[in-house]
């Protein structure tokens, strides 16, 4: 007498049976999702490392330090720092020039003043993204991703702007555009953006100066 198994057998396309105990197929979307999760972290690390590297490169050469000191100490020095940060943040691309200039200027000037001026310049420059979103609201479309981001911005707008302004990343422009499209009050947007960017630049300025003093102290 033959014994038949009571275990159910799944059918796949074409009528062929499939063993239910077999491992599920691995989809190609899993590596892509992992890359998307780590991409912001990688970009943030690259921006911070480049900013610190440029500041350290300048501080290691007395000639370069003297040149930057003359520029920052001149009557136009702090104004140039402000303008460069405004322009680099207003282009709707990575604000790398302004971000790198902060630790560079902090090696020859008061880190607190450098952080305040750089953060204020970056905040003013980020108005381009806000105004673009405010005036081009219909151009954003209403796909699923935009709807999710719009919902989050309407609920946690100030907190999102503050966090993205505080952490070096290339995605603040997107947040600024959505903040404008969702009609976030301009004063609230400026307050959140300025708070994050000023704190970020002060931290970068003091981090470079303290790090350089510690590094030079090792070799003395």
ZAGUGU-498943 format. One record per residue (C-alpha): residue number from 1; x, y, z. Coordinates in nm, 3 decimals. Example, Ala and Ser with C-alpha at 12.3 -4.5 7.8 and 13.67 -1.06 7.14 Angstrom:
ATOM   num         X         Y         Z
ATOM     1     1.230    -0.450     0.780
ATOM     2     1.367    -0.106     0.714
***
This chain:
ATOM   num         X         Y         Z
ATOM     1     0.000     0.000     0.000
ATOM     2     0.146     0.338    -0.099
ATOM     3     0.148     0.626     0.144
ATOM     4     0.091     0.974     0.008
ATOM     5     0.216     1.283     0.184
ATOM     6    -0.042     1.520     0.324
ATOM     7     0.201     1.811     0.295
ATOM     8     0.061     2.079     0.061
ATOM     9     0.250     2.146    -0.254
ATOM    10     0.252     2.495    -0.401
ATOM    11     0.212     2.544    -0.773
ATOM    12     0.420     2.788    -0.968
ATOM    13     0.360     2.938    -1.307
ATOM    14     0.328     2.670    -1.574
ATOM    15     0.180     2.412    -1.335
ATOM    16     0.511     2.283    -1.192
ATOM    17     0.501     2.195    -0.822
ATOM    18     0.716     2.392    -0.579
ATOM    19     0.849     2.269    -0.247
ATOM    20     0.706     2.496     0.027
ATOM    21     1.017     2.433     0.239
ATOM    22     1.243     2.593    -0.020
ATOM    23     1.396     2.930     0.061
ATOM    24     1.215     3.228    -0.088
ATOM    25     1.382     3.375    -0.394
ATOM    26     1.615     3.666    -0.334
ATOM    27     1.501     3.979    -0.509
ATOM    28     1.734     4.234    -0.657
ATOM    29     1.560     4.516    -0.473
ATOM    30     1.719     4.427    -0.138
ATOM    31     2.072     4.551    -0.228
ATOM    32     1.918     4.867    -0.371
ATOM    33     1.728     4.933    -0.049
ATOM    34     2.044     4.881     0.155
ATOM    35     2.233     5.126    -0.067
ATOM    36     1.957     5.386    -0.028
ATOM    37     1.974     5.352     0.351
ATOM    38     2.350     5.405     0.363
ATOM    39     2.377     5.670     0.092
ATOM    40     2.295     5.970     0.319
ATOM    41     2.544     5.844     0.578
ATOM    42     2.817     5.808     0.316
ATOM    43     2.755     6.155     0.172
ATOM    44     2.754     6.310     0.520
ATOM    45     3.083     6.141     0.610
ATOM    46     3.244     6.254     0.283
ATOM    47     3.138     6.616     0.336
ATOM    48     3.264     6.626     0.694
ATOM    49     3.595     6.457     0.608
ATOM    50     3.658     6.692     0.316
ATOM    51     3.579     6.998     0.527
ATOM    52     3.815     6.890     0.804
ATOM    53     4.083     6.785     0.555
ATOM    54     4.087     7.125     0.387
ATOM    55     4.110     7.304     0.720
ATOM    56     4.394     7.078     0.834
ATOM    57     4.574     7.117     0.499
ATOM    58     4.573     7.495     0.537
ATOM    59     4.679     7.488     0.902
ATOM    60     4.975     7.260     0.826
ATOM    61     5.147     7.519     0.605
ATOM    62     5.253     7.852     0.761
ATOM    63     5.240     8.022     0.421
ATOM    64     4.879     7.918     0.358
ATOM    65     4.785     8.015     0.713
ATOM    66     4.936     8.359     0.660
ATOM    67     4.745     8.407     0.334
ATOM    68     4.412     8.308     0.486
ATOM    69     4.486     8.518     0.794
ATOM    70     4.540     8.823     0.575
ATOM    71     4.215     8.757     0.392
ATOM    72     4.002     8.697     0.702
ATOM    73     4.167     8.978     0.895
ATOM    74     4.106     9.228     0.617
ATOM    75     3.798     9.452     0.630
ATOM    76     3.644     9.242     0.352
ATOM    77     3.738     8.906     0.505
ATOM    78     3.426     8.827     0.704
ATOM    79     3.210     8.978     0.430
ATOM    80     3.374     8.743     0.180
ATOM    81     3.304     8.451     0.413
ATOM    82     2.938     8.553     0.429
ATOM    83     2.899     8.605     0.054
ATOM    84     3.067     8.277    -0.039
ATOM    85     2.834     8.087     0.193
ATOM    86     2.530     8.266     0.050
ATOM    87     2.627     8.184    -0.309
ATOM    88     2.729     7.824    -0.240
ATOM    89     2.397     7.755    -0.065
ATOM    90     2.184     7.938    -0.320
ATOM    91     2.289     7.726    -0.617
ATOM    92     2.068     7.430    -0.516
ATOM    93     2.368     7.196    -0.525
ATOM    94     2.603     7.061    -0.261
ATOM    95     2.719     7.361    -0.053
ATOM    96     3.069     7.216    -0.032
ATOM    97     3.268     7.540    -0.089
ATOM    98     3.096     7.715     0.199
ATOM    99     3.114     7.413     0.425
ATOM   100     3.485     7.368     0.361
ATOM   101     3.552     7.738     0.415
ATOM   102     3.420     7.728     0.771
ATOM   103     3.697     7.514     0.924
ATOM   104     3.950     7.685     0.698
ATOM   105     3.859     8.031     0.828
ATOM   106     3.836     7.904     1.186
ATOM   107     4.207     7.824     1.183
ATOM   108     4.289     8.196     1.169
ATOM   109     3.981     8.368     1.315
ATOM   110     3.747     8.342     1.613
ATOM   111     3.558     8.011     1.566
ATOM   112     3.241     8.155     1.719
ATOM   113     3.233     8.451     1.482
ATOM   114     3.315     8.229     1.185
ATOM   115     3.035     7.988     1.275
ATOM   116     2.780     8.266     1.317
ATOM   117     2.866     8.437     0.989
ATOM   118     2.888     8.115     0.788
ATOM   119     2.560     7.985     0.929
ATOM   120     2.382     8.313     0.859
ATOM   121     2.511     8.317     0.501
ATOM   122     2.403     7.959     0.437
ATOM   123     2.058     8.029     0.580
ATOM   124     2.009     8.327     0.351
ATOM   125     2.125     8.124     0.052
ATOM   126     1.878     7.846     0.128
ATOM   127     1.592     8.087     0.063
ATOM   128     1.622     7.997    -0.306
ATOM   129     1.491     7.647    -0.240
ATOM   130     1.207     7.774    -0.023
ATOM   131     1.103     8.035    -0.281
ATOM   132     1.128     7.780    -0.563
ATOM   133     0.889     7.551    -0.379
ATOM   134     0.659     7.837    -0.283
ATOM   135     0.625     7.964    -0.640
ATOM   136     0.635     7.627    -0.816
ATOM   137     0.404     7.425    -0.596
ATOM   138     0.221     7.259    -0.886
ATOM   139     0.545     7.151    -1.050
ATOM   140     0.619     6.908    -0.766
ATOM   141     0.345     6.670    -0.871
ATOM   142     0.161     6.438    -0.634
ATOM   143     0.331     6.101    -0.656
ATOM   144     0.344     5.874    -0.352
ATOM   145     0.689     5.987    -0.239
ATOM   146     0.601     6.354    -0.265
ATOM   147     0.280     6.296    -0.072
ATOM   148     0.469     6.125     0.212
ATOM   149     0.727     6.403     0.230
ATOM   150     0.456     6.668     0.219
ATOM   151     0.267     6.499     0.502
ATOM   152     0.581     6.478     0.716
ATOM   153     0.669     6.841     0.644
ATOM   154     0.324     6.963     0.743
ATOM   155     0.340     6.768     1.068
ATOM   156     0.706     6.801     1.168
ATOM   157     0.826     7.078     0.938
ATOM   158     1.036     7.285     1.178
ATOM   159     1.200     6.979     1.334
ATOM   160     1.285     6.831     0.992
ATOM   161     1.437     7.158     0.869
ATOM   162     1.640     7.195     1.190
ATOM   163     1.781     6.840     1.180
ATOM   164     1.871     6.858     0.810
ATOM   165     2.034     7.197     0.865
ATOM   166     2.231     7.064     1.162
ATOM   167     2.375     6.758     0.986
ATOM   168     2.599     6.806     0.678
ATOM   169     2.402     6.645     0.394
ATOM   170     2.299     6.718     0.035
ATOM   171     1.924     6.690     0.095
ATOM   172     1.845     7.020     0.265
ATOM   173     1.751     7.182    -0.067
ATOM   174     1.474     6.925    -0.113
ATOM   175     1.341     7.000     0.235
ATOM   176     1.350     7.372     0.158
ATOM   177     1.154     7.324    -0.164
ATOM   178     0.889     7.115     0.011
ATOM   179     0.874     7.363     0.300
ATOM   180     0.794     7.637     0.051
ATOM   181     0.544     7.422    -0.136
ATOM   182     0.358     7.339     0.186
ATOM   183     0.349     7.708     0.280
ATOM   184     0.554     7.678     0.597
ATOM   185     0.571     8.026     0.753
ATOM   186     0.887     8.198     0.633
ATOM   187     0.985     8.310     0.983
ATOM   188     0.956     7.955     1.114
ATOM   189     1.161     7.820     0.824
ATOM   190     1.436     8.079     0.874
ATOM   191     1.444     8.019     1.250
ATOM   192     1.476     7.641     1.214
ATOM   193     1.731     7.663     0.932
ATOM   194     1.943     7.930     1.102
ATOM   195     1.947     7.741     1.433
ATOM   196     2.072     7.422     1.271
ATOM   197     2.322     7.579     1.033
ATOM   198     2.477     7.814     1.290
ATOM   199     2.519     7.531     1.540
ATOM   200     2.669     7.310     1.267
ATOM   201     2.922     7.571     1.159
ATOM   202     3.020     7.658     1.515
ATOM   203     3.076     7.288     1.585
ATOM   204     3.286     7.251     1.268
ATOM   205     3.490     7.561     1.352
ATOM   206     3.564     7.459     1.710
ATOM   207     3.614     7.096     1.610
ATOM   208     3.889     7.186     1.365
ATOM   209     4.068     7.430     1.596
ATOM   210     4.056     7.200     1.896
ATOM   211     4.154     6.901     1.683
ATOM   212     4.452     7.082     1.534
ATOM   213     4.573     7.197     1.877
ATOM   214     4.546     6.839     2.003
ATOM   215     4.724     6.700     1.696
ATOM   216     5.009     6.950     1.717
ATOM   217     5.043     6.885     2.092
ATOM   218     5.124     6.520     2.025
ATOM   219     5.436     6.607     1.826
ATOM   220     5.567     6.869     2.067
***
